[in-house]
Amino acid sequence: MNNLQLIATAPMGLEAVVARELKDLGYTETKVENGRVTFTGGLADICRANLWLRTSDRVLIKMGEFPATTFDELFEGTKAIEWPEWIPEDGEFPVEGRSHKSQLTSVPACQSIVKKAVVEKMKSAYGTEWFPEDGQRYVIEVWLRDDIALITLDTTGPGLHKRGYRKLVTEAPLKETMAAAMILLSRWRPERPLYDPFCGSGTIPIEAAMIGWNIAPGLRRTFNSEGWPVIPAELWEAAREEAFDAVKDDIPLAIAGSDIDPSAIEVAEAAVKKAGFARDIKLSVLPVAKVKPEGDYGCIITNPPYGTRLGDETEAEKALRQLGYAALFLPTWSFFALSPSKSLEQYFGRSADKKRKLFNGRIECAYYQYFGPLPPFSRG
């Protein structure tokens, strides 16, 4: 199984970031589509991708793809897949689904057909009429789009944003995958200061520290496919050993964050401690108007309050104005802010050098990027 078609799913707008991550991991041939990036790999690559991908939601195996305008076509196409090669007799195999611009519009009906087809395939292989489904979990998904059925098997389980360091959350937390994307899209490097004046539960500082020390984001968690007999345990052991060997925790970090809400800082401190950065990330209770980050040529990377979920729009606008004012006193710094506000550039007094449309959950935002001067040691 060395020529598997693997799919790294991507939040809308982050497909290119996921593709770049895969390229950096050595997967040079990728196919980028809406919401996913397909690449080729073997069983070991399932382990590596789950451990290393920072901005992807999950890693799937592409089991089959075929036209399906009728339930018969969906059934036969699914039954033709060699499910027993993957799912043991006691495996639990729930079916999830979605449909878009297809004749088969009933998702529950499609899920039922796929489930029936898988059962029929396994009956002939295992010589039984009934499956207990009390073993390891194998989540099958049927995606119908433009009358084409894509059948996948989820290797991840709970989404890749669940790193394992955050047990408590603030009211409107930023997903770890989005925080990592914001950092990867910035000019920040470990040798530069980084500050988040709206740090909430500390996600951006923690993700930056993990990137700075080259810590694989999946090191602290497990995955559904870790218990699959088809993937030898030694492959997971080798992938984890590779990840541990790659850690560079001797690099000094200048990462800090603040928030006006003391309870948010309590949550952030707990997460920072859990992530192992209690000595390396400085947190404080502070309004953005009093923010004075240390150092030069740093990056402010932040997710300011929106006013849609937290507080009100007046307070959100006030925070953005104060952020723009703080920028005046940091001439060598670069600024990166994810916000749905159409007025952020007005508060900054100039147009962003670059804007990128991203979705924080279901909220359409722009990632405003203001590039300050590069540090002298980065020039040339």
N, C-alpha and C positions, 0 to 999 in steps of 0.2 A: 504493500500500500504506500508506494513512494510517489505516486502521481495523482494525489487527491486534489480536487478542486476545493479550496478553502475560501471562506468568505469572512472578511472582517467588516461587520456592520458599522455604519458611521452616522452620527447625528447630521441632520441636514446642514450643509455648508462646510462640513469638516472632512469631506471625502478626500480632498487633496492632502490634508494633514495626515490622515490615516495612511494614505498611499506613500507619503514621504517616510513615515515611521517604518513601514514595511520595507522600503528601499534601504533604509539605514540598518535594518536587521538582516539584509542580504537577499531580500526577495525582489529582484529587479524587474521581473515580468508581472505586471499587475494590470487589471482591467477595472477602471473606475466607472461606476454607474451611480445613479441616484440612491443614496442610502447604503451603499456597500462597495467594497473593493475586493475583487476576486484575485487570488494568487494560488500558485501551485506549491504543494509541499507533501511531506510524509507524516507519519505518526509523531515523530519527534518535533515537527514544526507546529503541531497542535499544542504541544506543551510550551514551546518557546513563545508562540504568538499570545497565548493566554497570559503568560508571565510578564511579557514585555510591553504589550500595547497600552499606551496611556490614554489615547483619545477614542478608541473603538469601544462599542457597547458590548460586543460578544464575538466569538469565533464559531462559525458554522461549517459543517461539511456539506458540500453540494452533492446530494444523493441522486438527483435526477432533474431533468427539465424537458418538458414536452408540451405540445398543444393539448388543450383540454377545454372543449366547448360543450361537452356532455359529461354526465356522471360516469358513463361507461368508459370514456377516454381517460378520465381521472383515475378510475379504479384500475384499469389495465396498465396504465403508465406507472402507477405506484406499485402494483403487484410485481412488475418486471424488475424492480430494484432488489438487490440481494441483501435483504434485511437481516437474515440469520448470520451473515458475516460480522454484523455489528452488535445485534441485540441477542443476548442469551435467553434461554427459556424462561428464566425468572425475572427478566428485565421489565421495568415499568416504562411504558411508552405512551405518554399522553400526546395528543395532537392539538396543536394550535394553528390558527389560520387567519388569513386576511384576503380580501378580494378588491380589485380596483379595475374598472373599465373592462369587465369580463362578463360573459354570459352566465357563468355560474356565480350568482351574487349571494347566495345563502352560505355564509361562512360556517354555521353549525352543520349544515348538510355536507359541505365539502370535508369538514373535519371527520364526520362520521364515515364517509366513503373511504377516506385515506386510512382511517383506523381499521376498517373492515378489510381493506386490501392488504395491509401489513399482517393482520391476523391470518388471513388466508395463506399468505406466503410462508409464514412461520409454522402453520399447521402441517404443511407438507414436509417441512424441514425437520421438525421435532416430533412428528407423529403423535400429536395430541390435539384435543379439541378445546382445551382450556388453559389459560396462562394466568398464574397467580399474581404477576406484576408486583412482587414484594421485594425485588432486588434493586440493582442500581437504576438510576433514572436516565432515560433517553428521550429528550423532548424533540418530537418531530414537528416541523412547521410546513404548511402548504401556503405558498404565496401565489395568488392568481393575479396576473397583470396582463391586460390586452390578450386574454384567452391563452396565455402561456402559464403552465403550472411549474413552479420551482419548489422542489421538495428538499428540505434541509434537515440536518441533525445538529442540535445545539451541544457544543462541547463545553460551554462555559458554566451554565447554571445562572445564579444571580449575576446581574450585569457587572461588567468589568469596572464600573465606577465604585463598586463596593470593595475598597482596598483593605478594610479591616481596622483602620485606625480611628474611625469616627463612629462612636456609639451614640452620642447625643448630637442633635442638630439645632441650629437656630431656625427661626420661623420660615425663612425662605432661603434655604441653603443652595449654594452653587454646586452643581455636580462636579465631582473630582475630574471626570473626563473633560468637561468644559474648561475648568481651571487649568488643566495641563495644556489644552489647546491654546488658551490665551498666552501662556508662557512660551510655548513653542513658536507662536506667531510673532512674538516680540523679539527685540534684539538682545534680550537679557542673556548673560553668560555668568557662570558661577563667580567670576572675579569681580563682578559689578554689584553694587548694593541693590537691593530690591525692597520696596515698601508697598504695603497695601493699607490705605487709610480707612477702608471700609471692610475690614477683614472678616467680620461675622464669625463663623465657626473655624476660621483659620485655614480654609482649604487652599487658597492661592499660595500662602507662604509654605505650607507643607508640601504641596506638589512641586514648588520651586526647589525646595531642599532635596526632594527625591530626585529631581532632574539633575540638580547640581552635583549630587553624589553618585549619579548613575545607578540608582536603586530601582530594580524592576518593580513596578507597582503591584504585581500579583504575588510577591513573595510572602505576604502575610495571610494568604487565604487559600482555600481549596477550590477545586472545580469539579463539576459533575463527571467529567471524563477521567478524573484521577482514579475512579473505581472501576473503569471499564476493563474487562479482561483482554480486549483486543489491543489495548495500549499497555505494553509492559511497564511495570513499576520503575525499572531502571531508566527508562526514557525520561520520566518525571524527575528522578533523582539526578540525572545528568543535566537536565535543564536548570534545575534549582542550583546545582553546584556551579554551573556556568554563571548564573546570575549572582550568586554570592561572591564569586571570584572577580566579578566586574565592578563591585562596589568600590567607590573612591572616597571613603569617609575621612581622608586626611586633608581634603580641600577646605580651607577656611571659608565660611559663609557669612555674608552681611545681609541677613534677611530679617525684616521686622514688619509688624502690623499693628494697627490700632483700630478701635471702634468706640463710638460714643456710648454704647450699651455695655454696662459691666457684666450682665449675664451672658452676653455673646462672648466676651473675653474669657469668662469661666469655661464655657464650652470649648473655645479655641485652645485654651491652656491644656485641657484634658486630652484633646486630640493631638496636640503637639507632643505631649508627654507619651501618649500611646504610640505615636509614630517614631519616637526615639530622638526627637530634636529639642528637648527641653533646654539644653545648653546652647543651642545654635539659632533659635528663632526667638526674637524679643517681641513681647506683646505688651500693650498698654491701653488703658482706658483714656481716650482722647478724642475731642471733636476735631474734625478735619481742619478747621480754621487754625488750630494750634500745632498742626503737624510740621515738624522740622526734621526731616530725615538726615542722617549723618552721611557724609561722603559726597563725592562728585561722580558725575557720569552714571548715575543710577537709573533705575527704572521703577516708576510707579505703575503697578499692574493691579487693576481693581474692578470691582463690580458694584458701582454705587447703588443706593436705594432707588427703586423705580417709582414708588408711590402707588403702584397698582396692587401689590400684595402687602407691602409694609408701609405704615404711616399714611401720609396723603401726598398729593402732588406738590403742594406748597413746600413741605419739608424736603421732598426729593429735589426740587429745583434749588432750594437754598443750599443743599449739600453740593450740588454741581457747581453753583456759583463759587462756593468756598474752595472747591477743588481747583477751579480755574484761577482763583486768586492765589492759592498756594503755589501754583505753577510759575507765577511771576518771579518768585524768590528762589527758584531752582533752575537757573538758566542752562545748566549742563545736563539736566535730567531729561529722560524720555517718558512719555505718558501713554498708557494704554488702558482704555476704559470700555467696558461692555455695558451698553445702555440703550433702552428703547426711546430715549428722549431725542427729539428733533432739534433741540435747542443747545445741546452740549457745545457745539462749535461756537455758538454765540457767547456762551459763558467763558469759553477759553479765549475769545477775542480773535480767533483765526480758524481757518479751515483745517481739518485734519490732513495730515500728509497722506493718509490712506484710510479707507473705510472698507469693512468687510461685513456682509450680512450674515448673521448667525442667529440661531434660535436657542434661547435659554428656556428649556422646557418648551412650552407652546408660545412663548412671548417673542415676537420678532424684534431683534436688536441690531444695532450696528456696533462693530468693534472699532472704536476710534483710536487711531494710531498717530501719535505725535513724536517724531523722531528728533531727539536732541543730538548734540555732537557725540561722536564715538570717542571713547577714551584714547589718549595718545598712543597707548601700547597696542591698540587695535588697528591703527592706520597703516596703510601700505600693505 
